[in-house]
Amino acid sequence: MQDLQWDEEKNRINETKHNISFEQAAEVFNDENRLQFATDRNGE
């Protein structure tokens, strides 16, 4: 998995608001069935 970093306070806020932590959300990068799309725009 990629070495991801995040602000713990924002993580707590996100978990309270959306009921998912950044750590749980980061698991999407380990999904063998994930879809990836190339974009034409910078950073999107």
N, C-alpha and C positions, 0 to 999 in steps of 0.2 A: 504494500500500500504506500501511497505517497506520504511524505512527511508533512502533514497539515498542522497548522497552528491557528489558534483563535483566542480571543479575549474571553476569559472565564466568566466575567460579569455578563457579557453579551450572550454567552452560552446559557447561563442561568435564566436570563430574560427570555430567550428563544424557547427554552424548554418549558417555561411556565406558560408562555403565550401560545405555542404551537404543539406542545406535548411531545417534542422530539429534541434531542440534544444534537449539537454539531457532530459529536462523535458517532451517533447513530446515523445521522444524515450522510456522513462521510463514507459509510459502508457502500453507497451506490457505486463508488469507484472500484469496488471489488466484485461487482456483479458481472458474471460472464455474459449475461444476456443484455447488457446495457447497449444503448444506441449512441453513436457519436456522429455529429454532423459538422462538416466544414462550413465556415461562414465567409461571406464576402467582406464583412466589415471588420474594422480593427477592434479586437477585444470582445467581439460578440459571437 
